[in-house]
Amino acid sequence: MKFISKNLKLLTVFLLVLGISACSDDDDNNIPTSTTVVDVAVTNGFTSLAEALTRANLVTTLQGVGPFTVFAPDNAAFQALLNSNPAWNTIDDIDIDLLTTVLKNHVVVGSTIPSSAISDVGVYTNVDATGPENNNLSLYARNNSGTVEINGGDGTTTAPRNGADVTFADQNADNGVVHVINKVLLPPTIIDMALANPEFGSLVASLTTDGQPDFVSTLSTANGTSPAPFTVFAPTNAAFQALLDSNMMWNSPADIDTALLTAVLEHHVLAAQNVQSVDLVQNGTTSPVTLQGQTINIILPGTNGNIADVVDGAGNDAGIIAVDVQTSNGVIHVVNAVLLPAS
Protein backbone atom coordinates (compact mmCIF):
# COMPACT_ATOMS: atom_id res chain seq x y z
CA MET A 1 0.00 0.00 0.00
CA LYS A 2 1.34 3.39 -0.98
CA PHE A 3 0.72 6.43 1.16
CA ILE A 4 0.43 9.88 -0.32
CA SER A 5 2.77 11.29 2.33
CA LYS A 6 3.51 11.28 6.00
CA ASN A 7 0.84 12.81 8.23
CA LEU A 8 3.23 15.55 9.33
CA LYS A 9 3.87 16.60 5.74
CA LEU A 10 0.16 16.63 4.96
CA LEU A 11 -0.49 18.76 8.00
CA THR A 12 2.22 21.18 6.90
CA VAL A 13 0.72 21.50 3.41
CA PHE A 14 -2.78 21.81 4.83
CA LEU A 15 -1.71 24.61 7.15
CA LEU A 16 0.21 26.28 4.33
CA VAL A 17 -2.89 26.44 2.15
CA LEU A 18 -4.94 27.65 5.11
CA GLY A 19 -2.31 30.26 5.81
CA ILE A 20 -2.33 31.53 2.24
CA SER A 21 -6.12 31.68 2.33
CA ALA A 22 -6.23 33.58 5.58
CA CYS A 23 -3.30 35.97 5.23
CA SER A 24 -5.41 38.81 3.86
CA ASP A 25 -7.58 38.69 6.99
CA ASP A 26 -4.57 39.62 9.11
CA ASP A 27 -3.85 42.67 7.00
CA ASP A 28 -7.14 44.43 7.59
CA ASN A 29 -9.95 42.97 9.68
CA ASN A 30 -12.36 45.45 8.11
CA ILE A 31 -11.97 43.91 4.64
CA PRO A 32 -14.76 41.36 3.97
CA THR A 33 -13.39 37.84 3.58
CA SER A 34 -14.20 35.71 0.58
CA THR A 35 -14.41 31.96 0.14
CA THR A 36 -12.44 30.64 -2.82
CA VAL A 37 -12.53 27.24 -4.49
CA VAL A 38 -9.30 26.50 -2.59
CA ASP A 39 -11.05 27.22 0.70
CA VAL A 40 -13.85 24.83 -0.26
CA ALA A 41 -11.33 22.08 -0.98
CA VAL A 42 -9.53 22.66 2.32
CA THR A 43 -12.78 22.77 4.28
CA ASN A 44 -13.77 19.41 2.81
CA GLY A 45 -10.49 17.87 3.97
CA PHE A 46 -8.98 17.26 0.52
CA THR A 47 -5.41 17.18 1.82
CA SER A 48 -4.09 15.29 -1.21
CA LEU A 49 -5.49 17.88 -3.61
CA ALA A 50 -4.07 20.65 -1.43
CA GLU A 51 -0.64 18.99 -1.52
CA ALA A 52 -0.78 18.58 -5.30
CA LEU A 53 -1.90 22.18 -5.89
CA THR A 54 0.87 23.46 -3.63
CA ARG A 55 3.56 21.44 -5.42
CA ALA A 56 2.29 22.62 -8.83
CA ASN A 57 2.13 26.23 -7.60
CA LEU A 58 -1.55 26.55 -8.49
CA VAL A 59 -2.99 27.63 -5.13
CA THR A 60 -2.66 31.36 -5.80
CA THR A 61 -4.12 30.92 -9.29
CA LEU A 62 -7.26 29.29 -7.92
CA GLN A 63 -7.60 32.02 -5.33
CA GLY A 64 -7.95 34.52 -8.17
CA VAL A 65 -11.06 36.21 -9.47
CA GLY A 66 -12.06 33.31 -11.71
CA PRO A 67 -14.72 32.23 -12.07
CA PHE A 68 -13.63 28.59 -11.90
CA THR A 69 -15.39 25.27 -12.08
CA VAL A 70 -13.22 22.73 -10.27
CA PHE A 71 -13.73 18.98 -10.38
CA ALA A 72 -11.97 18.05 -7.14
CA PRO A 73 -10.71 14.47 -6.67
CA ASP A 74 -11.08 13.19 -3.12
CA ASN A 75 -8.18 11.70 -1.17
CA ALA A 76 -9.06 8.14 -2.21
CA ALA A 77 -8.90 9.20 -5.86
CA PHE A 78 -5.35 10.48 -5.42
CA GLN A 79 -4.37 7.30 -3.59
CA ALA A 80 -5.70 5.25 -6.52
CA LEU A 81 -3.63 7.39 -8.88
CA LEU A 82 -0.47 6.65 -6.90
CA ASN A 83 -1.32 2.97 -6.78
CA SER A 84 -1.51 2.92 -10.59
CA ASN A 85 2.23 3.47 -10.98
CA PRO A 86 4.82 1.53 -8.95
CA ALA A 87 7.19 4.51 -9.18
CA TRP A 88 4.72 6.83 -7.45
CA ASN A 89 4.76 6.59 -3.66
CA THR A 90 3.97 10.24 -3.00
CA ILE A 91 2.76 13.26 -4.94
CA ASP A 92 6.41 14.36 -5.15
CA ASP A 93 7.21 11.31 -7.29
CA ILE A 94 4.97 12.48 -10.14
CA ASP A 95 6.72 14.49 -12.85
CA ILE A 96 5.89 18.12 -12.17
CA ASP A 97 4.84 18.88 -15.75
CA LEU A 98 2.53 15.86 -15.79
CA LEU A 99 1.11 16.76 -12.38
CA THR A 100 0.43 20.33 -13.49
CA THR A 101 -1.30 19.17 -16.68
CA VAL A 102 -3.41 16.66 -14.75
CA LEU A 103 -4.49 19.26 -12.20
CA LYS A 104 -5.36 21.80 -14.90
CA ASN A 105 -7.43 19.06 -16.55
CA HIS A 106 -9.84 19.46 -13.60
CA VAL A 107 -10.31 23.23 -13.94
CA VAL A 108 -12.64 25.18 -16.21
CA VAL A 109 -11.57 28.82 -16.31
CA GLY A 110 -14.01 31.63 -17.01
CA SER A 111 -17.33 29.99 -16.21
CA THR A 112 -19.25 28.49 -13.33
CA ILE A 113 -21.02 25.25 -14.33
CA PRO A 114 -23.66 24.08 -11.83
CA SER A 115 -24.74 20.46 -11.94
CA SER A 116 -28.20 21.61 -13.07
CA ALA A 117 -26.65 22.74 -16.37
CA ILE A 118 -25.48 19.20 -17.16
CA SER A 119 -28.19 17.26 -19.01
CA ASP A 120 -28.57 13.69 -20.21
CA VAL A 121 -27.48 14.88 -23.65
CA GLY A 122 -24.19 16.04 -22.20
CA VAL A 123 -22.11 19.17 -22.58
CA TYR A 124 -18.58 19.86 -23.75
CA THR A 125 -16.37 22.54 -22.27
CA ASN A 126 -12.67 23.33 -22.28
CA VAL A 127 -10.33 22.94 -19.32
CA ASP A 128 -7.14 24.81 -18.50
CA ALA A 129 -4.88 21.92 -19.58
CA THR A 130 -3.56 21.94 -23.13
CA GLY A 131 -2.75 19.28 -25.73
CA PRO A 132 -1.48 19.22 -29.33
CA GLU A 133 -0.68 22.63 -30.80
CA ASN A 134 -1.28 24.09 -27.31
CA ASN A 135 -5.05 23.74 -27.73
CA ASN A 136 -7.12 23.52 -24.56
CA LEU A 137 -8.38 20.02 -23.83
CA SER A 138 -12.09 19.26 -23.81
CA LEU A 139 -14.15 17.84 -20.96
CA TYR A 140 -17.46 16.04 -21.45
CA ALA A 141 -20.06 16.05 -18.67
CA ARG A 142 -23.31 14.11 -18.78
CA ASN A 143 -26.14 13.35 -16.37
CA ASN A 144 -26.62 9.59 -16.59
CA SER A 145 -29.78 8.67 -14.68
CA GLY A 146 -28.98 11.08 -11.87
CA THR A 147 -25.21 10.55 -11.76
CA VAL A 148 -23.10 13.27 -13.32
CA GLU A 149 -20.33 11.56 -15.28
CA ILE A 150 -17.17 13.34 -16.35
CA ASN A 151 -15.45 12.04 -19.49
CA GLY A 152 -17.63 8.93 -19.41
CA GLY A 153 -17.58 8.30 -15.68
CA ASP A 154 -15.50 5.65 -13.96
CA GLY A 155 -17.38 2.83 -15.70
CA THR A 156 -17.87 -0.59 -14.14
CA THR A 157 -15.62 -3.36 -12.88
CA THR A 158 -15.90 -5.19 -16.20
CA ALA A 159 -15.78 -2.05 -18.36
CA PRO A 160 -13.68 0.57 -16.56
CA ARG A 161 -13.29 4.02 -18.08
CA ASN A 162 -10.86 6.84 -17.58
CA GLY A 163 -13.46 9.34 -16.37
CA ALA A 164 -14.99 10.03 -12.98
CA ASP A 165 -18.35 10.35 -11.26
CA VAL A 166 -19.42 13.43 -9.33
CA THR A 167 -20.09 12.34 -5.75
CA PHE A 168 -20.84 15.72 -4.17
CA ALA A 169 -21.93 18.57 -6.44
CA ASP A 170 -22.32 22.33 -6.22
CA GLN A 171 -19.98 23.35 -3.42
CA ASN A 172 -20.17 27.06 -4.08
CA ALA A 173 -17.39 29.59 -3.59
CA ASP A 174 -17.21 33.30 -4.24
CA ASN A 175 -14.99 32.67 -7.26
CA GLY A 176 -16.63 29.54 -8.63
CA VAL A 177 -17.98 26.11 -7.82
CA VAL A 178 -16.46 22.79 -6.77
CA HIS A 179 -17.77 19.35 -7.71
CA VAL A 180 -16.21 16.42 -5.84
CA ILE A 181 -15.24 13.44 -8.02
CA ASN A 182 -14.10 9.91 -7.25
CA LYS A 183 -11.17 9.59 -9.68
CA VAL A 184 -8.34 11.73 -10.93
CA LEU A 185 -9.00 12.79 -14.53
CA LEU A 186 -6.05 11.99 -16.78
CA PRO A 187 -5.89 13.86 -20.10
CA PRO A 188 -8.29 11.93 -22.39
CA THR A 189 -7.39 10.29 -25.68
CA ILE A 190 -9.49 10.05 -28.84
CA ILE A 191 -10.73 6.65 -27.65
CA ASP A 192 -11.56 7.96 -24.16
CA MET A 193 -13.75 10.69 -25.63
CA ALA A 194 -15.42 8.29 -28.07
CA LEU A 195 -16.29 5.98 -25.18
CA ALA A 196 -17.50 8.89 -23.05
CA ASN A 197 -20.31 10.02 -25.33
CA PRO A 198 -23.06 7.45 -26.02
CA GLU A 199 -23.71 9.23 -29.31
CA PHE A 200 -20.56 7.51 -30.57
CA GLY A 201 -21.66 4.01 -29.55
CA SER A 202 -21.94 2.80 -33.14
CA LEU A 203 -18.54 4.22 -33.98
CA VAL A 204 -16.97 2.37 -31.05
CA ALA A 205 -18.77 -0.83 -32.07
CA SER A 206 -17.40 -0.49 -35.61
CA LEU A 207 -13.86 0.22 -34.45
CA THR A 208 -13.90 -2.90 -32.25
CA THR A 209 -15.65 -5.26 -34.68
CA ASP A 210 -13.91 -8.62 -35.12
CA GLY A 211 -11.45 -8.64 -37.98
CA GLN A 212 -10.67 -4.93 -37.80
CA PRO A 213 -7.18 -3.55 -37.15
CA ASP A 214 -6.47 -2.57 -33.56
CA PHE A 215 -7.99 0.87 -33.96
CA VAL A 216 -8.23 1.29 -30.18
CA SER A 217 -4.47 1.01 -29.72
CA THR A 218 -3.74 3.16 -32.76
CA LEU A 219 -6.09 5.96 -31.72
CA SER A 220 -4.66 5.81 -28.19
CA THR A 221 -1.14 6.57 -29.44
CA ALA A 222 0.39 9.37 -27.41
CA ASN A 223 0.87 12.74 -29.04
CA GLY A 224 4.35 13.05 -30.47
CA THR A 225 4.47 9.35 -31.34
CA SER A 226 3.65 8.40 -34.94
CA PRO A 227 0.95 8.34 -36.25
CA ALA A 228 -0.49 10.75 -33.64
CA PRO A 229 -1.91 13.32 -33.46
CA PHE A 230 -5.15 12.53 -35.22
CA THR A 231 -8.12 14.38 -36.63
CA VAL A 232 -11.20 12.18 -36.48
CA PHE A 233 -14.53 12.86 -38.19
CA ALA A 234 -16.88 10.93 -35.91
CA PRO A 235 -20.27 9.85 -37.30
CA THR A 236 -23.25 9.87 -34.95
CA ASN A 237 -25.30 6.77 -34.18
CA ALA A 238 -27.96 8.00 -36.61
CA ALA A 239 -25.34 8.29 -39.35
CA PHE A 240 -24.26 4.69 -38.84
CA GLN A 241 -27.87 3.53 -38.79
CA ALA A 242 -28.44 5.24 -42.14
CA LEU A 243 -25.45 3.35 -43.52
CA LEU A 244 -26.83 0.03 -42.28
CA ASP A 245 -30.26 0.86 -43.69
CA SER A 246 -28.71 1.38 -47.11
CA ASN A 247 -28.06 -2.35 -47.50
CA MET A 248 -30.65 -4.95 -46.54
CA MET A 249 -27.84 -7.39 -45.65
CA TRP A 250 -26.36 -5.06 -43.02
CA ASN A 251 -27.90 -5.28 -39.56
CA SER A 252 -24.73 -4.42 -37.64
CA PRO A 253 -21.15 -3.37 -38.44
CA ALA A 254 -20.16 -7.05 -38.30
CA ASP A 255 -22.26 -7.66 -41.44
CA ILE A 256 -20.17 -5.25 -43.51
CA ASP A 257 -17.32 -6.76 -45.51
CA THR A 258 -14.20 -6.57 -43.32
CA ALA A 259 -11.98 -4.80 -45.85
CA LEU A 260 -14.75 -2.37 -46.77
CA LEU A 261 -15.42 -1.47 -43.13
CA THR A 262 -11.69 -0.91 -42.56
CA ALA A 263 -11.52 1.42 -45.57
CA VAL A 264 -14.62 3.31 -44.42
CA LEU A 265 -13.28 3.82 -40.89
CA GLU A 266 -9.84 4.91 -42.11
CA HIS A 267 -11.60 7.39 -44.43
CA HIS A 268 -12.64 9.30 -41.26
CA VAL A 269 -9.12 9.75 -39.87
CA LEU A 270 -6.29 12.16 -40.66
CA ALA A 271 -2.94 10.99 -39.29
CA ALA A 272 -0.18 13.26 -37.93
CA GLN A 273 -2.56 16.23 -38.00
CA ASN A 274 -4.51 18.05 -35.27
CA VAL A 275 -6.82 20.10 -37.48
CA GLN A 276 -9.12 22.36 -35.50
CA SER A 277 -11.90 24.32 -37.17
CA VAL A 278 -9.78 27.49 -37.20
CA ASP A 279 -7.14 25.63 -39.22
CA LEU A 280 -9.54 25.04 -42.11
CA VAL A 281 -9.61 27.35 -45.12
CA GLN A 282 -12.22 29.95 -44.24
CA ASN A 283 -14.68 30.67 -47.07
CA GLY A 284 -13.06 27.95 -49.11
CA THR A 285 -12.17 24.28 -49.39
CA THR A 286 -9.68 22.20 -47.41
CA SER A 287 -8.73 18.86 -48.99
CA PRO A 288 -6.82 16.62 -46.57
CA VAL A 289 -5.73 13.07 -47.36
CA THR A 290 -7.24 10.49 -45.02
CA LEU A 291 -5.55 7.49 -43.42
CA GLN A 292 -7.33 5.39 -46.06
CA GLY A 293 -5.45 7.27 -48.77
CA GLN A 294 -8.23 9.22 -50.48
CA THR A 295 -9.07 12.88 -50.13
CA ILE A 296 -12.11 14.48 -48.54
CA ASN A 297 -13.19 18.06 -49.22
CA ILE A 298 -14.26 20.29 -46.34
CA ILE A 299 -16.10 23.45 -47.38
CA LEU A 300 -16.67 26.54 -45.26
CA PRO A 301 -19.12 27.94 -44.56
CA GLY A 302 -21.53 25.04 -44.32
CA THR A 303 -25.08 24.91 -45.62
CA ASN A 304 -28.37 23.58 -44.27
CA GLY A 305 -27.35 24.15 -40.66
CA ASN A 306 -23.95 22.46 -40.98
CA ILE A 307 -20.89 24.18 -39.56
CA ALA A 308 -19.06 22.89 -42.62
CA ASP A 309 -19.96 20.69 -45.57
CA VAL A 310 -17.96 17.57 -46.42
CA VAL A 311 -17.70 15.72 -49.71
CA ASP A 312 -16.29 12.22 -49.21
CA GLY A 313 -14.16 10.20 -51.58
CA ALA A 314 -17.25 8.71 -53.23
CA GLY A 315 -18.69 12.17 -53.90
CA ASN A 316 -21.40 11.99 -51.22
CA ASP A 317 -22.37 14.99 -49.12
CA ALA A 318 -22.12 15.13 -45.32
CA GLY A 319 -22.05 17.85 -42.71
CA ILE A 320 -19.89 18.71 -39.73
CA ILE A 321 -22.31 19.48 -36.91
CA ALA A 322 -19.93 19.89 -33.93
CA VAL A 323 -16.27 20.78 -33.84
CA ASP A 324 -13.10 20.86 -31.79
CA VAL A 325 -13.47 18.14 -29.17
CA GLN A 326 -9.81 18.35 -28.25
CA THR A 327 -8.03 15.39 -26.68
CA SER A 328 -4.45 14.73 -25.62
CA ASN A 329 -3.65 13.01 -28.94
CA GLY A 330 -5.97 14.64 -31.44
CA VAL A 331 -9.25 16.36 -32.16
CA ILE A 332 -12.75 15.10 -32.97
CA HIS A 333 -15.32 16.71 -35.26
CA VAL A 334 -18.84 15.24 -35.40
CA VAL A 335 -20.38 14.41 -38.80
CA ASN A 336 -23.98 13.57 -39.66
CA ALA A 337 -23.21 10.92 -42.28
CA VAL A 338 -20.70 8.13 -42.68
CA LEU A 339 -17.96 9.13 -45.12
CA LEU A 340 -17.44 6.61 -47.91
CA PRO A 341 -14.35 6.17 -50.06
CA ALA A 342 -14.59 5.71 -53.80
CA SER A 343 -15.06 2.06 -54.64
C-alpha positions as CSV (number, residue, x, y, z in Angstrom):
1,M,0.0,0.0,0.0
2,K,1.3,3.4,-1.0
3,F,0.7,6.4,1.2
4,I,0.4,9.9,-0.3
5,S,2.8,11.3,2.3
6,K,3.5,11.3,6.0
7,N,0.8,12.8,8.2
8,L,3.2,15.5,9.3
9,K,3.9,16.6,5.7
10,L,0.2,16.6,5.0
11,L,-0.5,18.8,8.0
12,T,2.2,21.2,6.9
13,V,0.7,21.5,3.4
14,F,-2.8,21.8,4.8
15,L,-1.7,24.6,7.1
16,L,0.2,26.3,4.3
17,V,-2.9,26.4,2.2
18,L,-4.9,27.6,5.1
19,G,-2.3,30.3,5.8
20,I,-2.3,31.5,2.2
21,S,-6.1,31.7,2.3
22,A,-6.2,33.6,5.6
23,C,-3.3,36.0,5.2
24,S,-5.4,38.8,3.9
25,D,-7.6,38.7,7.0
26,D,-4.6,39.6,9.1
27,D,-3.8,42.7,7.0
28,D,-7.1,44.4,7.6
29,N,-10.0,43.0,9.7
30,N,-12.4,45.5,8.1
31,I,-12.0,43.9,4.6
32,P,-14.8,41.4,4.0
33,T,-13.4,37.8,3.6
34,S,-14.2,35.7,0.6
35,T,-14.4,32.0,0.1
36,T,-12.4,30.6,-2.8
37,V,-12.5,27.2,-4.5
38,V,-9.3,26.5,-2.6
39,D,-11.1,27.2,0.7
40,V,-13.9,24.8,-0.3
41,A,-11.3,22.1,-1.0
42,V,-9.5,22.7,2.3
43,T,-12.8,22.8,4.3
44,N,-13.8,19.4,2.8
45,G,-10.5,17.9,4.0
46,F,-9.0,17.3,0.5
47,T,-5.4,17.2,1.8
48,S,-4.1,15.3,-1.2
49,L,-5.5,17.9,-3.6
50,A,-4.1,20.6,-1.4
51,E,-0.6,19.0,-1.5
52,A,-0.8,18.6,-5.3
53,L,-1.9,22.2,-5.9
54,T,0.9,23.5,-3.6
55,R,3.6,21.4,-5.4
56,A,2.3,22.6,-8.8
57,N,2.1,26.2,-7.6
58,L,-1.6,26.5,-8.5
59,V,-3.0,27.6,-5.1
60,T,-2.7,31.4,-5.8
61,T,-4.1,30.9,-9.3
62,L,-7.3,29.3,-7.9
63,Q,-7.6,32.0,-5.3
64,G,-8.0,34.5,-8.2
65,V,-11.1,36.2,-9.5
66,G,-12.1,33.3,-11.7
67,P,-14.7,32.2,-12.1
68,F,-13.6,28.6,-11.9
69,T,-15.4,25.3,-12.1
70,V,-13.2,22.7,-10.3
71,F,-13.7,19.0,-10.4
72,A,-12.0,18.0,-7.1
73,P,-10.7,14.5,-6.7
74,D,-11.1,13.2,-3.1
75,N,-8.2,11.7,-1.2
76,A,-9.1,8.1,-2.2
77,A,-8.9,9.2,-5.9
78,F,-5.4,10.5,-5.4
79,Q,-4.4,7.3,-3.6
80,A,-5.7,5.2,-6.5
81,L,-3.6,7.4,-8.9
82,L,-0.5,6.7,-6.9
83,N,-1.3,3.0,-6.8
84,S,-1.5,2.9,-10.6
85,N,2.2,3.5,-11.0
86,P,4.8,1.5,-8.9
87,A,7.2,4.5,-9.2
88,W,4.7,6.8,-7.4
89,N,4.8,6.6,-3.7
90,T,4.0,10.2,-3.0
91,I,2.8,13.3,-4.9
92,D,6.4,14.4,-5.1
93,D,7.2,11.3,-7.3
94,I,5.0,12.5,-10.1
95,D,6.7,14.5,-12.9
96,I,5.9,18.1,-12.2
97,D,4.8,18.9,-15.8
98,L,2.5,15.9,-15.8
99,L,1.1,16.8,-12.4
100,T,0.4,20.3,-13.5
101,T,-1.3,19.2,-16.7
102,V,-3.4,16.7,-14.7
103,L,-4.5,19.3,-12.2
104,K,-5.4,21.8,-14.9
105,N,-7.4,19.1,-16.5
106,H,-9.8,19.5,-13.6
107,V,-10.3,23.2,-13.9
108,V,-12.6,25.2,-16.2
109,V,-11.6,28.8,-16.3
110,G,-14.0,31.6,-17.0
111,S,-17.3,30.0,-16.2
112,T,-19.3,28.5,-13.3
113,I,-21.0,25.3,-14.3
114,P,-23.7,24.1,-11.8
115,S,-24.7,20.5,-11.9
116,S,-28.2,21.6,-13.1
117,A,-26.6,22.7,-16.4
118,I,-25.5,19.2,-17.2
119,S,-28.2,17.3,-19.0
120,D,-28.6,13.7,-20.2
121,V,-27.5,14.9,-23.7
122,G,-24.2,16.0,-22.2
123,V,-22.1,19.2,-22.6
124,Y,-18.6,19.9,-23.8
125,T,-16.4,22.5,-22.3
126,N,-12.7,23.3,-22.3
127,V,-10.3,22.9,-19.3
128,D,-7.1,24.8,-18.5
129,A,-4.9,21.9,-19.6
130,T,-3.6,21.9,-23.1
131,G,-2.8,19.3,-25.7
132,P,-1.5,19.2,-29.3
133,E,-0.7,22.6,-30.8
134,N,-1.3,24.1,-27.3
135,N,-5.1,23.7,-27.7
136,N,-7.1,23.5,-24.6
137,L,-8.4,20.0,-23.8
138,S,-12.1,19.3,-23.8
139,L,-14.1,17.8,-21.0
140,Y,-17.5,16.0,-21.4
141,A,-20.1,16.0,-18.7
142,R,-23.3,14.1,-18.8
143,N,-26.1,13.4,-16.4
144,N,-26.6,9.6,-16.6
145,S,-29.8,8.7,-14.7
146,G,-29.0,11.1,-11.9
147,T,-25.2,10.5,-11.8
148,V,-23.1,13.3,-13.3
149,E,-20.3,11.6,-15.3
150,I,-17.2,13.3,-16.3
151,N,-15.5,12.0,-19.5
152,G,-17.6,8.9,-19.4
153,G,-17.6,8.3,-15.7
154,D,-15.5,5.7,-14.0
155,G,-17.4,2.8,-15.7
156,T,-17.9,-0.6,-14.1
157,T,-15.6,-3.4,-12.9
158,T,-15.9,-5.2,-16.2
159,A,-15.8,-2.0,-18.4
160,P,-13.7,0.6,-16.6
161,R,-13.3,4.0,-18.1
162,N,-10.9,6.8,-17.6
163,G,-13.5,9.3,-16.4
164,A,-15.0,10.0,-13.0
165,D,-18.4,10.3,-11.3
166,V,-19.4,13.4,-9.3
167,T,-20.1,12.3,-5.8
168,F,-20.8,15.7,-4.2
169,A,-21.9,18.6,-6.4
170,D,-22.3,22.3,-6.2
171,Q,-20.0,23.4,-3.4
172,N,-20.2,27.1,-4.1
173,A,-17.4,29.6,-3.6
174,D,-17.2,33.3,-4.2
175,N,-15.0,32.7,-7.3
176,G,-16.6,29.5,-8.6
177,V,-18.0,26.1,-7.8
178,V,-16.5,22.8,-6.8
179,H,-17.8,19.4,-7.7
180,V,-16.2,16.4,-5.8
181,I,-15.2,13.4,-8.0
182,N,-14.1,9.9,-7.3
183,K,-11.2,9.6,-9.7
184,V,-8.3,11.7,-10.9
185,L,-9.0,12.8,-14.5
186,L,-6.1,12.0,-16.8
187,P,-5.9,13.9,-20.1
188,P,-8.3,11.9,-22.4
189,T,-7.4,10.3,-25.7
190,I,-9.5,10.1,-28.8
191,I,-10.7,6.7,-27.6
192,D,-11.6,8.0,-24.2
193,M,-13.8,10.7,-25.6
194,A,-15.4,8.3,-28.1
195,L,-16.3,6.0,-25.2
196,A,-17.5,8.9,-23.0
197,N,-20.3,10.0,-25.3
198,P,-23.1,7.4,-26.0
199,E,-23.7,9.2,-29.3
200,F,-20.6,7.5,-30.6
201,G,-21.7,4.0,-29.6
202,S,-21.9,2.8,-33.1
203,L,-18.5,4.2,-34.0
204,V,-17.0,2.4,-31.1
205,A,-18.8,-0.8,-32.1
206,S,-17.4,-0.5,-35.6
207,L,-13.9,0.2,-34.4
208,T,-13.9,-2.9,-32.3
209,T,-15.7,-5.3,-34.7
210,D,-13.9,-8.6,-35.1
211,G,-11.4,-8.6,-38.0
212,Q,-10.7,-4.9,-37.8
213,P,-7.2,-3.6,-37.1
214,D,-6.5,-2.6,-33.6
215,F,-8.0,0.9,-34.0
216,V,-8.2,1.3,-30.2
217,S,-4.5,1.0,-29.7
218,T,-3.7,3.2,-32.8
219,L,-6.1,6.0,-31.7
220,S,-4.7,5.8,-28.2
221,T,-1.1,6.6,-29.4
222,A,0.4,9.4,-27.4
223,N,0.9,12.7,-29.0
224,G,4.4,13.0,-30.5
225,T,4.5,9.4,-31.3
226,S,3.6,8.4,-34.9
227,P,1.0,8.3,-36.3
228,A,-0.5,10.7,-33.6
229,P,-1.9,13.3,-33.5
230,F,-5.2,12.5,-35.2
231,T,-8.1,14.4,-36.6
232,V,-11.2,12.2,-36.5
233,F,-14.5,12.9,-38.2
234,A,-16.9,10.9,-35.9
235,P,-20.3,9.9,-37.3
236,T,-23.2,9.9,-35.0
237,N,-25.3,6.8,-34.2
238,A,-28.0,8.0,-36.6
239,A,-25.3,8.3,-39.4
240,F,-24.3,4.7,-38.8
241,Q,-27.9,3.5,-38.8
242,A,-28.4,5.2,-42.1
243,L,-25.4,3.4,-43.5
244,L,-26.8,0.0,-42.3
245,D,-30.3,0.9,-43.7
246,S,-28.7,1.4,-47.1
247,N,-28.1,-2.3,-47.5
248,M,-30.6,-5.0,-46.5
249,M,-27.8,-7.4,-45.7
250,W,-26.4,-5.1,-43.0
251,N,-27.9,-5.3,-39.6
252,S,-24.7,-4.4,-37.6
253,P,-21.2,-3.4,-38.4
254,A,-20.2,-7.0,-38.3
255,D,-22.3,-7.7,-41.4
256,I,-20.2,-5.2,-43.5
257,D,-17.3,-6.8,-45.5
258,T,-14.2,-6.6,-43.3
259,A,-12.0,-4.8,-45.9
260,L,-14.8,-2.4,-46.8
261,L,-15.4,-1.5,-43.1
262,T,-11.7,-0.9,-42.6
263,A,-11.5,1.4,-45.6
264,V,-14.6,3.3,-44.4
265,L,-13.3,3.8,-40.9
266,E,-9.8,4.9,-42.1
267,H,-11.6,7.4,-44.4
268,H,-12.6,9.3,-41.3
269,V,-9.1,9.7,-39.9
270,L,-6.3,12.2,-40.7
271,A,-2.9,11.0,-39.3
272,A,-0.2,13.3,-37.9
273,Q,-2.6,16.2,-38.0
274,N,-4.5,18.0,-35.3
275,V,-6.8,20.1,-37.5
276,Q,-9.1,22.4,-35.5
277,S,-11.9,24.3,-37.2
278,V,-9.8,27.5,-37.2
279,D,-7.1,25.6,-39.2
280,L,-9.5,25.0,-42.1
281,V,-9.6,27.4,-45.1
282,Q,-12.2,30.0,-44.2
283,N,-14.7,30.7,-47.1
284,G,-13.1,27.9,-49.1
285,T,-12.2,24.3,-49.4
286,T,-9.7,22.2,-47.4
287,S,-8.7,18.9,-49.0
288,P,-6.8,16.6,-46.6
289,V,-5.7,13.1,-47.4
290,T,-7.2,10.5,-45.0
291,L,-5.6,7.5,-43.4
292,Q,-7.3,5.4,-46.1
293,G,-5.4,7.3,-48.8
294,Q,-8.2,9.2,-50.5
295,T,-9.1,12.9,-50.1
296,I,-12.1,14.5,-48.5
297,N,-13.2,18.1,-49.2
298,I,-14.3,20.3,-46.3
299,I,-16.1,23.5,-47.4
300,L,-16.7,26.5,-45.3
301,P,-19.1,27.9,-44.6
302,G,-21.5,25.0,-44.3
303,T,-25.1,24.9,-45.6
304,N,-28.4,23.6,-44.3
305,G,-27.4,24.1,-40.7
306,N,-23.9,22.5,-41.0
307,I,-20.9,24.2,-39.6
308,A,-19.1,22.9,-42.6
309,D,-20.0,20.7,-45.6
310,V,-18.0,17.6,-46.4
311,V,-17.7,15.7,-49.7
312,D,-16.3,12.2,-49.2
313,G,-14.2,10.2,-51.6
314,A,-17.3,8.7,-53.2
315,G,-18.7,12.2,-53.9
316,N,-21.4,12.0,-51.2
317,D,-22.4,15.0,-49.1
318,A,-22.1,15.1,-45.3
319,G,-22.1,17.9,-42.7
320,I,-19.9,18.7,-39.7
321,I,-22.3,19.5,-36.9
322,A,-19.9,19.9,-33.9
323,V,-16.3,20.8,-33.8
324,D,-13.1,20.9,-31.8
325,V,-13.5,18.1,-29.2
326,Q,-9.8,18.3,-28.3
327,T,-8.0,15.4,-26.7
328,S,-4.5,14.7,-25.6
329,N,-3.7,13.0,-28.9
330,G,-6.0,14.6,-31.4
331,V,-9.2,16.4,-32.2
332,I,-12.7,15.1,-33.0
333,H,-15.3,16.7,-35.3
334,V,-18.8,15.2,-35.4
335,V,-20.4,14.4,-38.8
336,N,-24.0,13.6,-39.7
337,A,-23.2,10.9,-42.3
338,V,-20.7,8.1,-42.7
339,L,-18.0,9.1,-45.1
340,L,-17.4,6.6,-47.9
341,P,-14.3,6.2,-50.1
342,A,-14.6,5.7,-53.8
343,S,-15.1,2.1,-54.6
